[in-house]
Amino acid sequence: MAKLRHIALSVKDIEQTAQFYARAFGMQRTPVSEGPTAFRCYLSDGVVNLALLQYKGKEGSGLDDAKGFAGPHHFGFVVDDLGEARKDIEAAGGEFFFDLGKEGEEGFERKFKDPSGIIFDINTTGWPLTEGYKAPKAGAKP
């Protein structure tokens, strides 16, 4: 069974936005870090992860103006099995978009587009600061 656990916003000022959500809603947060396609900061209420992203470019974002766009970008589900979930998604009309990272590594997400072109992702570990998060062990290989 899939569980909604992740919402990602593309933002113009990552630190200012992180401070706002932490102060306004008492969310826990991580430091800003650099990922392969974006700078990121995660916040959470303990159940859902709010990712604040500043994309470096089109790769991974799918946006022609990745640096100029601000707003909701994608959301994510924790699933039990990546292969089974992919079959279900594609059978329902979804289309594979992009793998962020390598399966089994920290931060891995398998991204798809729904029939309207809206991006969403799946993983089996969850996201930092959320209920049930399972961080991969250091040095884990897929």
N, CA, C and O of each residue as an XYZ file, in Angstrom:
568
protein
N       0.838     -1.177      0.000
C       0.000      0.000      0.000
C       0.889      1.248      0.000
O       1.858      1.322      0.755
N       0.562      2.209     -0.834
C       1.314      3.450     -0.919
C       0.812      4.452      0.109
O      -0.377      4.498      0.423
N       1.746      5.262      0.635
C       1.405      6.306      1.589
C       2.039      7.613      1.137
O       3.237      7.669      0.860
N       1.228      8.662      1.064
C       1.732      9.983      0.707
C       2.608     10.481      1.849
O       2.143     10.598      2.983
N       3.875     10.775      1.556
C       4.801     11.190      2.611
C       5.705     12.350      2.213
O       6.584     12.727      2.987
N       5.511     12.939      1.005
C       6.499     13.891      0.507
C       5.847     14.894     -0.428
O       5.137     14.515     -1.359
N       6.088     16.175     -0.178
C       5.640     17.253     -1.058
C       6.858     18.136     -1.309
O       7.551     18.519     -0.366
N       7.124     18.461     -2.573
C       8.301     19.259     -2.919
C       7.891     20.588     -3.538
O       7.052     20.648     -4.436
N       8.505     21.646     -3.034
C       8.287     22.979     -3.563
C       9.573     23.479     -4.199
O      10.655     23.293     -3.642
N       9.466     24.102     -5.341
C      10.589     24.790     -5.951
C      10.548     26.219     -5.417
O       9.534     26.903     -5.556
N      11.638     26.672     -4.809
C      11.655     27.977     -4.145
C      12.794     28.846     -4.671
O      13.764     28.347     -5.241
N      12.658     30.149     -4.470
C      13.685     31.089     -4.931
C      14.750     31.340     -3.865
O      15.918     31.537     -4.201
N      14.369     31.337     -2.588
C      15.310     31.554     -1.485
C      15.101     30.425     -0.478
O      14.185     30.468      0.343
N      15.954     29.429     -0.557
C      15.758     28.207      0.229
C      15.863     28.457      1.734
O      15.054     27.929      2.497
N      16.835     29.245      2.175
C      17.015     29.481      3.609
C      15.859     30.311      4.177
O      15.336     29.991      5.244
N      15.464     31.355      3.482
C      14.344     32.175      3.941
C      13.060     31.350      4.026
O      12.299     31.476      4.986
N      12.824     30.508      3.024
C      11.617     29.684      3.014
C      11.662     28.645      4.129
O      10.648     28.397      4.781
N      12.816     28.038      4.355
C      12.963     27.047      5.430
C      12.703     27.695      6.790
O      12.001     27.130      7.629
N      13.263     28.862      6.999
C      13.049     29.565      8.272
C      11.568     29.885      8.458
O      11.041     29.762      9.564
N      10.896     30.294      7.386
C       9.474     30.612      7.480
C       8.668     29.404      7.963
O       7.928     29.511      8.941
N       8.802     28.241      7.282
C       7.996     27.074      7.650
C       8.371     26.529      9.027
O       7.505     26.054      9.762
N       9.652     26.593      9.380
C      10.073     26.136     10.706
C       9.457     27.012     11.791
O       8.965     26.504     12.799
N       9.485     28.330     11.586
C       8.949     29.252     12.590
C       7.424     29.255     12.612
O       6.815     29.207     13.680
N       6.811     29.311     11.437
C       5.354     29.438     11.358
C       4.625     28.195     11.844
O       3.556     28.297     12.445
N       5.204     27.005     11.583
C       4.498     25.761     11.891
C       5.252     24.834     12.839
O       4.798     23.720     13.097
N       6.395     25.274     13.363
C       7.148     24.461     14.313
C       7.724     23.189     13.712
O       7.919     22.200     14.417
N       7.997     23.210     12.412
C       8.533     22.022     11.741
C      10.015     21.841     12.050
O      10.753     22.814     12.201
N      10.436     20.591     12.141
C      11.859     20.284     12.245
C      12.460     20.406     10.859
O      11.763     20.229      9.859
N      13.762     20.709     10.791
C      14.391     20.864      9.484
C      15.807     20.317      9.477
O      16.432     20.122     10.520
N      16.287     20.078      8.273
C      17.671     19.679      8.056
C      18.441     20.900      7.573
O      17.838     21.898      7.179
N      19.763     20.828      7.601
C      20.538     21.899      6.972
C      20.340     21.861      5.452
O      19.926     20.840      4.902
N      20.632     22.955      4.792
C      20.615     22.986      3.327
C      21.788     22.147      2.836
O      22.901     22.266      3.348
N      21.533     21.298      1.842
C      22.599     20.477      1.258
C      22.451     20.483     -0.261
O      21.427     20.901     -0.802
N      23.488     20.014     -0.929
C      23.465     19.959     -2.386
C      23.254     18.537     -2.856
O      24.004     17.637     -2.477
N      22.235     18.324     -3.681
C      21.982     17.038     -4.302
C      22.418     17.079     -5.753
O      22.931     18.097     -6.217
N      22.221     15.986     -6.476
C      22.683     15.936     -7.873
C      21.969     16.909     -8.802
O      22.566     17.368     -9.775
N      20.704     17.238     -8.528
C      19.959     18.119     -9.431
C      19.494     19.408     -8.774
O      19.025     20.313     -9.464
N      19.617     19.512     -7.441
C      19.096     20.694     -6.751
C      19.747     20.865     -5.385
O      20.248     19.909     -4.795
N      19.730     22.102     -4.896
C      20.007     22.344     -3.487
C      18.703     22.042     -2.766
O      17.623     22.268     -3.313
N      18.796     21.523     -1.521
C      17.585     21.043     -0.858
C      17.659     21.258      0.646
O      18.731     21.311      1.248
N      16.478     21.379      1.218
C      16.309     21.419      2.663
C      15.009     20.694      2.947
O      13.998     20.949      2.292
N      15.026     19.788      3.921
C      13.826     19.036      4.274
C      13.269     19.550      5.602
O      14.011     19.830      6.544
N      11.951     19.662      5.645
C      11.235     19.994      6.872
C      10.161     18.940      7.071
O       9.743     18.289      6.113
N       9.706     18.764      8.321
C       8.667     17.777      8.550
C       7.893     18.063      9.817
O       8.397     18.660     10.769
N       6.644     17.614      9.794
C       5.801     17.603     10.985
C       5.899     16.254     11.683
O       5.204     16.010     12.669
N       6.759     15.376     11.173
C       6.922     14.033     11.717
C       6.249     12.969     10.878
O       6.580     11.789     10.991
N       5.306     13.369     10.034
C       4.600     12.416      9.176
C       4.915     12.679      7.703
O       5.272     11.759      6.967
N       4.784     13.929      7.278
C       5.008     14.286      5.875
C       6.274     15.128      5.764
O       6.530     15.998      6.596
N       7.059     14.859      4.727
C       8.287     15.588      4.436
C       7.972     16.702      3.441
O       7.369     16.453      2.397
N       8.378     17.928      3.764
C       8.273     19.063      2.854
C       9.676     19.364      2.359
O      10.528     19.817      3.123
N       9.916     19.111      1.075
C      11.233     19.361      0.485
C      11.216     20.726     -0.175
O      10.346     21.019     -0.995
N      12.181     21.560      0.188
C      12.374     22.843     -0.472
C      13.547     22.669     -1.419
O      14.634     22.266     -1.006
N      13.324     22.974     -2.684
C      14.327     22.709     -3.719
C      14.645     23.962     -4.511
O      13.757     24.752     -4.832
N      15.929     24.137     -4.824
C      16.380     25.130     -5.790
C      17.093     24.335     -6.873
O      18.248     23.940     -6.713
N      16.388     24.106     -7.979
C      16.932     23.292     -9.065
C      18.080     23.992     -9.769
O      18.096     25.215     -9.903
N      19.049     23.185    -10.222
C      20.205     23.700    -10.948
C      19.898     23.906    -12.424
O      20.515     24.745    -13.080
N      18.949     23.144    -12.945
C      18.607     23.224    -14.361
C      17.478     22.277    -14.701
O      16.732     21.838    -13.826
N      17.357     21.962    -15.995
C      16.246     21.148    -16.475
C      16.334     19.685    -16.032
O      15.307     19.050    -15.792
N      17.560     19.143    -15.921
C      17.713     17.734    -15.532
C      17.074     17.492    -14.166
O      17.398     18.165    -13.188
N      16.183     16.542    -14.117
C      15.511     16.184    -12.872
C      14.308     17.045    -12.553
O      13.370     16.585    -11.902
N      14.322     18.295    -13.006
C      13.188     19.182    -12.731
C      12.154     19.127    -13.845
O      10.960     19.284    -13.592
N      12.604     18.906    -15.073
C      11.712     18.922    -16.221
C      11.245     20.319    -16.587
O      10.338     20.476    -17.405
N      11.855     21.337    -15.990
C      11.441     22.718    -16.203
C      12.428     23.450    -17.114
O      13.639     23.381    -16.903
N      11.914     24.143    -18.114
C      12.777     24.952    -18.977
C      13.390     26.117    -18.212
O      14.532     26.496    -18.473
N      12.643     26.691    -17.268
C      13.128     27.797    -16.452
C      13.181     27.344    -14.992
O      12.483     27.893    -14.139
N      14.010     26.343    -14.712
C      14.066     25.742    -13.379
C      14.439     26.756    -12.302
O      13.920     26.685    -11.188
N      15.322     27.690    -12.613
C      15.762     28.655    -11.608
C      14.729     29.756    -11.376
O      14.738     30.390    -10.321
N      13.848     29.994    -12.332
C      12.855     31.051    -12.201
C      11.512     30.583    -11.675
O      10.679     31.407    -11.299
N      11.286     29.282    -11.641
C       9.988     28.745    -11.222
C       9.915     28.628     -9.707
O      10.851     28.140     -9.073
N       8.806     29.074     -9.123
C       8.535     28.870     -7.703
C       7.119     28.335     -7.575
O       6.183     28.886     -8.153
N       6.969     27.264     -6.819
C       5.649     26.688     -6.596
C       5.733     25.202     -6.368
O       6.828     24.642     -6.305
N       4.586     24.549     -6.241
C       4.585     23.093     -6.079
C       5.247     22.433     -7.287
O       4.994     22.817     -8.429
N       6.093     21.442     -7.030
C       6.790     20.761     -8.123
C       6.379     19.306     -8.245
O       6.034     18.854     -9.337
N       6.407     18.564     -7.148
C       6.026     17.154     -7.183
C       5.678     16.677     -5.774
O       5.841     17.405     -4.795
N       5.199     15.447     -5.697
C       4.888     14.828     -4.417
C       5.349     13.387     -4.480
O       5.650     12.884     -5.563
N       5.413     12.701     -3.328
C       5.952     11.347     -3.322
C       5.218     10.391     -2.406
O       4.616     10.772     -1.402
N       5.298      9.128     -2.802
C       4.678      8.032     -2.058
C       5.740      7.035     -1.613
O       6.678      6.736     -2.352
N       5.582      6.534     -0.413
C       6.361      5.388      0.045
C       5.594      4.148     -0.399
O       4.391      4.038     -0.161
N       6.295      3.209     -1.046
C       5.680      1.969     -1.510
C       6.442      0.778     -0.927
O       7.576      0.914     -0.469
N       5.806     -0.376     -0.953
C       6.454     -1.586     -0.430
C       7.440     -2.179     -1.422
O       8.477     -2.707     -1.020
N       7.133     -2.101     -2.717
C       7.948     -2.749     -3.748
C       8.009     -1.846     -4.985
O       6.978     -1.539     -5.583
N       9.221     -1.422     -5.365
C       9.377     -0.514     -6.506
C       8.882     -1.128     -7.815
O       8.217     -0.457     -8.603
N       9.202     -2.385     -8.043
C       8.811     -3.047     -9.287
C       7.310     -3.185     -9.429
O       6.749     -2.906    -10.489
N       6.666     -3.613     -8.365
C       5.206     -3.764     -8.395
C       4.525     -2.406     -8.547
O       3.561     -2.264     -9.300
N       5.037     -1.414     -7.825
C       4.448     -0.074     -7.924
C       4.603      0.475     -9.344
O       3.681      1.097     -9.872
N       5.762      0.249     -9.961
C       5.967      0.733    -11.332
C       4.968      0.080    -12.295
O       4.399      0.749    -13.158
N       4.761     -1.231    -12.136
C       3.786     -1.927    -12.989
C       2.399     -1.314    -12.827
O       1.701     -1.071    -13.812
N       2.004     -1.066    -11.582
C       0.682     -0.490    -11.318
C       0.570      0.922    -11.900
O      -0.448      1.279    -12.492
N       1.614      1.707    -11.727
C       1.615      3.090    -12.237
C       1.504      3.101    -13.754
O       0.692      3.839    -14.312
N       2.314      2.289    -14.425
C       2.295      2.270    -15.887
C       0.993      1.677    -16.426
O       0.487      2.122    -17.457
N       0.452      0.677    -15.732
C      -0.831      0.099    -16.157
C      -1.966      1.113    -16.029
O      -2.947      1.051    -16.771
N      -1.829      2.053    -15.079
C      -2.851      3.071    -14.872
C      -2.668      4.281    -15.794
O      -3.493      5.194    -15.789
N      -1.583      4.289    -16.589
C      -1.362      5.387    -17.532
C      -0.230      6.321    -17.178
O      -0.022      7.323    -17.861
N       0.521      6.012    -16.105
C       1.678      6.825    -15.738
C       2.873      6.488    -16.607
O       2.924      5.427    -17.229
N       3.845      7.408    -16.646
C       5.035      7.235    -17.483
C       6.298      7.503    -16.669
O       6.392      8.520    -15.981
N       7.275      6.586    -16.746
C       8.559      6.783    -16.070
C       9.188      8.074    -16.566
O       9.141      8.371    -17.759
N       9.786      8.856    -15.641
C      10.399     10.133    -15.980
C      11.896     10.146    -15.703
O      12.677     10.506    -16.583
N      12.320      9.754    -14.478
C      13.705      9.999    -14.085
C      14.008      9.262    -12.786
O      13.168      9.229    -11.887
N      15.189      8.673    -12.677
C      15.670      8.141    -11.401
C      16.604      9.171    -10.786
O      17.591      9.567    -11.405
N      16.295      9.602     -9.574
C      17.185     10.489     -8.840
C      18.067      9.606     -7.973
O      17.592      9.009     -7.007
N      19.340      9.519     -8.309
C      20.267      8.668     -7.579
C      20.161      7.223     -8.016
O      19.566      6.900     -9.044
N      20.755      6.363     -7.206
C      20.771      4.930     -7.495
C      19.942      4.199     -6.452
O      19.994      4.509     -5.261
N      19.184      3.230     -6.919
C      18.336      2.446     -6.027
C      19.172      1.884     -4.882
O      20.244      1.325     -5.112
N      18.688      2.030     -3.652
C      19.386      1.538     -2.470
C      20.256      2.581     -1.795
O      20.733      2.361     -0.682
N      20.471      3.721     -2.456
C      21.295      4.773     -1.873
C      20.429      5.854     -1.236
O      19.259      6.016     -1.585
N      21.013      6.580     -0.311
C      20.338      7.689      0.355
C      19.772      8.664     -0.675
O      20.465      9.043     -1.620
N      18.520      9.066     -0.495
C      17.899     10.060     -1.354
C      17.331      9.546     -2.666
O      16.840     10.339     -3.469
N      17.385      8.221     -2.910
C      16.869      7.685     -4.176
C      15.374      7.918     -4.300
O      14.613      7.709     -3.355
N      14.967      8.359     -5.495
C      13.555      8.486     -5.840
C      13.374      8.056     -7.293
O      14.180      8.417     -8.150
N      12.336      7.296     -7.572
C      11.962      6.941     -8.955
C      10.795      7.841     -9.324
O       9.730      7.778     -8.710
N      11.006      8.679    -10.334
C      10.030      9.702    -10.693
C       9.220      9.297    -11.921
O       9.727      8.668    -12.850
N       7.945      9.680    -11.892
C       6.999      9.401    -12.966
C       6.211     10.663    -13.276
O       6.265     11.646    -12.537
N       5.476     10.617    -14.387
C       4.497     11.656    -14.707
C       3.144     10.976    -14.827
O       3.023      9.899    -15.410
N       2.120     11.629    -14.261
C       0.768     11.094    -14.393
C       0.212     11.466    -15.773
O       0.894     12.166    -16.521
N      -0.987     11.030    -16.137
C      -1.519     11.330    -17.468
C      -1.630     12.826    -17.793
O      -1.706     13.196    -18.965
N      -1.642     13.692    -16.765
C      -1.672     15.136    -16.996
C      -0.280     15.758    -17.047
O      -0.141     16.964    -17.249
N       0.755     14.926    -16.861
C       2.132     15.434    -16.877
C       2.642     15.885    -15.527
O       3.740     16.435    -15.441
N       1.871     15.666    -14.462
C       2.300     16.056    -13.120
C       3.314     15.044    -12.598
O       3.099     13.835    -12.682
N       4.409     15.546    -12.064
C       5.496     14.688    -11.588
C       5.198     14.197    -10.173
O       4.734     14.957     -9.324
N       5.471     12.920     -9.936
C       5.439     12.345     -8.592
C       6.536     11.309     -8.506
O       7.053     10.856     -9.528
N       6.894     10.933     -7.297
C       7.951      9.939     -7.145
C       7.579      8.897     -6.105
O       6.661      9.072     -5.304
N       8.333      7.806     -6.155
C       8.147      6.707     -5.209
C       9.503      6.283     -4.667
O      10.526      6.453     -5.329
N       9.504      5.735     -3.470
C      10.664      5.045     -2.922
C      10.179      4.081     -1.848
O       8.995      4.057     -1.511
N      11.087      3.301     -1.323
C      10.713      2.324     -0.293
C      11.211      2.724      1.088
O      10.937      2.027      2.065
N      11.940      3.835      1.188
C      12.552      4.223      2.457
C      11.854      5.368      3.158
O      12.034      5.549      4.363
N      11.057      6.153      2.433
C      10.484      7.358      3.002
C      11.460      8.514      2.856
O      12.428      8.432      2.100
N      11.198      9.593      3.588
C      12.021     10.802      3.499
C      12.456     11.218      4.880
O      11.776     10.914      5.861
N      13.598     11.922      4.981
C      14.113     12.331      6.289
C      13.077     13.050      7.133
O      12.253     13.809      6.623
N      13.132     12.802      8.417
C      12.304     13.405      9.458
C      10.866     12.904      9.472
O      10.040     13.452     10.203
N      10.539     11.872      8.681
C       9.157     11.401      8.627
C       8.975     10.055      9.315
O       9.916      9.284      9.502
N       7.738      9.811      9.678
C       7.327      8.562     10.309
C       7.745      7.373      9.440
O       7.441      7.339      8.248
N       8.428      6.417     10.025
C       8.806      5.204      9.316
C      10.008      5.335      8.397
O      10.312      4.391      7.667
N      10.712      6.479      8.403
C      11.868      6.672      7.532
C      12.927      5.611      7.809
O      13.283      5.357      8.960
N      13.426      4.997      6.736
C      14.444      3.960      6.844
C      15.673      4.415      6.066
O      15.782      4.141      4.871
N      16.588      5.098      6.721
C      17.807      5.564      6.056
C      18.654      4.364      5.645
O      18.856      3.448      6.443
N      19.158      4.360      4.393
C      20.046      3.273      3.988
C      21.303      3.260      4.873
O      21.764      4.303      5.335
N      21.827      2.088      5.090
C      23.050      1.962      5.878
C      24.214      2.529      5.082
O      24.227      2.458      3.853
N      25.199      3.097      5.788
C      26.361      3.678      5.123
C      27.030      2.646      4.233
O      27.261      1.509      4.643
N      27.335      3.053      3.018
C      28.011      2.167      2.073
C      27.107      1.135      1.436
O      27.593      0.239      0.745
N      25.785      1.236      1.650
C      24.855      0.263      1.084
C      24.874      0.316     -0.430
O      24.914      1.395     -1.023
N      24.846     -0.835     -1.044
C      24.810     -0.958     -2.506
C      23.416     -1.435     -2.911
O      22.757     -2.168     -2.174
N      22.978     -1.001     -4.108
C      21.651     -1.457     -4.553
C      21.582     -2.957     -4.717
O      20.535     -3.490     -5.085
